[in-house]
Each structure stands twice: as structure tokens, then as C-alpha cells.
Amino acid sequence: MNRIVEKAVLNFTVTRMVVHAPLVARKAEPGQFIILRVDENGERIPLTVADYDRQAGTVTIIFQIVGATTAKLNRLNVGDEICDFVGPLGRPTETAGYRKVAVVGGGVGCAIAYPVAKKLHQQGCKVHSIIGFRTRELVILEAAFAAVSDWLCCMSDDGSFGRKGLVTDALRELLEAGEKYDAVITIGPLPMMKYVCLLTKGYHIKTVASMNPIMIDGTGMCGCCRLTVGGKVRFACVDGPDFDGHEIDFDEAIARASSYRDFERQARETVCNLLKEVR
């Protein structure tokens, strides 16, 4: 159960795994997530469903190695089993009824944006995709996006991949040129999504942001994933992860996310040192 059937390194910090989890694959939709434990003593972490195959009974996850648990997960190989793999959780991204959508992804968030773009494309929606990375070495899923996009723009901070600049630069050019969208869907680092939403607000375009804060139980009971949306407390695991981007308090979300960075770094270093001792 929950056996890894494929594993691929997408770049030096990001790994793609295909997991045999037929009960999850049967109902998974873009925008939803799973919660896993690598082993019986492991912590619970959320990972967004990057793809699924109902016939094969598999779910694809793409994760960045940033903490102790993702470091342990990355040590597993094809044939190994993941202790717990629960889902699908959260609300699926709404895709019905759209005729033209801009999908804006940044960094590892492109793994979440891709299945949304794919489903929109399958439904006959015209998809304009903008994906951005700091540098070429961090690029993932370029060919996958090209296959499901009517137009694709690739951006990088240093100009080593696609055009030099930010995803907001490309989106602004489209909007200034008169492109009209039923919605903009943005998924990526919090500062990126904040500025995408600030840009689209001036054009009065519906904008959906996918929020992926710290989670523990995935059922809304622990309260760790709370956000302020429209002046009210919301929980990303049960009310989201998609929210109206123009109503999210991004400054609060950024402050909360940064408070865990030192702990994640220390936990990852501890696990890596233990693994070295085992070897």
C-alpha cells in the first residue's frame, strides 16, 4: 500500500514521485492535497496532488527538500512504501465555465499550477501560462506546461531561462495589451502571489490564489493553517486551499510562514546528520 512506483529528480532541490494509492487517485482533483507520514514516527506534512491516473491508481507528488520530513521522503526509492498517504483533502480548484484563464506559477508552485492548467485545457478553456524561476537550474515542468497551454511565457530572475524578469512583468504586459481573462489563478511563493493579486486588482480581474501554509491534521482542528481572508479567519485545509486573492492578508501569511524557517532548517540538518551516521 502507498508504494512508490516512479521517482525522478526534477532539479537539485525538487523530486517527483508517483505513488500507488488507488483510493486517493479515484477522487483526486486539481488543487487538492494529501497528508503523509514517511514512517510511524514521522510528522504529518501536506503535499499538493501534482497529477493523478485513475486507471493506474496512482497519484503524483512533487516536493522540495526543505525540512526534515522531505529529506527523509527523498531517501525513499521505487518499491519503498510511504507509511500514511491520506486524501484527497481540501476543495478542488474551480475550473468549470471558464473560457480564458491566465495561470501564473512560480518555483515549486508550478507543480500545483500544472494540474489546474491541464484540467482547464481539457475542458476547452484557452490557457495562458506564465511560469517563473530564480534561475535555469530550478526549472521544472516546462514541457508539461507547453503541452496544456495555448500560450506559454517562461521567466527567470537572472535571464538564464526564458525572459529576464518577474511573472508580474509578463502578466502586466498582457493586461496592458488588452488581454481579457475570466480569471487569473496564481500559485507560488507568497510574495509572488501577493504582487500578482495587487496587479490584477487594478484591472478588476477575478484572481484565485492557492495557499499552502503549515498544516498538521488537515481537518481544521489544529488551527495551524489559519489565514485572514476578507477580515475573517479561514482554514486552508478545509476552506481552501484556494481563496479570493484580493481578500487575503498576505502580509500576515508571510509573517507566519517565516516563523518556521529556522526550525525547519535545524530539523533538516539533524536528520541529514543522522542519515550520514547510518551510512
SULJOTA-V387703 format. One record per pair of residues at least 24 apart in sequence whose C-alpha atoms are under 7 Angstrom apart, sorted by the first residue. I is the first residue (numbers start at 1). J is the second residue. Records with the same first field share a line. If there is no record, write none. Layout:
I: J  J
This chain:
1: 81
2: 81  82  85
3: 79  80  81  82
4: 77  78  79  80  81
5: 78  79
6: 78
7: 77  78
10: 140
11: 137  138
13: 64  65
14: 62  63  64  65
15: 62  63  64
16: 61  62  63
17: 60  61  62
18: 58  59  60  61
19: 58  59  60
20: 57  58  59
21: 57  58  59
22: 57  58
24: 87  88
25: 52  53  54  57  58  59
26: 54  57
27: 88
28: 88
29: 92
30: 92  93  115  116
31: 91  92  93  112  116
32: 88  89  90  91  92
33: 87  88  89  90
34: 85  86  87  88  89
35: 85  86  87
36: 84  85  86
37: 82  83  84  85
38: 73  82  83  84
39: 82  83
40: 83
43: 69
44: 216
45: 215  216
46: 215
48: 112
50: 111  112  115
51: 115
62: 111
64: 108
66: 264
67: 264  265  267  268
68: 264  267  268  271
71: 268
90: 237  238  240  241
91: 238  240  241
93: 242
95: 120
98: 125  182
99: 125  126  182
100: 125  126  127  181  182
101: 126  127  128  181  182  183  184
102: 127  128  129  181  183  184  185
103: 128  129  130  184  185  186
104: 129  130  131  185  186  187
105: 130  131  132  186  187  188
106: 131  132  133  187  188  189
107: 132  133  188
108: 188
109: 187  188
110: 187  188
112: 187
113: 187
114: 145
117: 148
118: 148
121: 148  149
126: 150
127: 151
128: 152
129: 153
130: 154  167
131: 155  167
132: 156  166  167
133: 157
134: 158
135: 160  161
136: 160  161
168: 196
182: 206
183: 207
184: 208
185: 209
186: 210
190: 250  254
194: 250
197: 245  246
201: 246
207: 244  245  246
208: 242  243  244  245
209: 242  243  244  245
210: 241  242  243
211: 236  241  242
212: 241
213: 257
227: 253
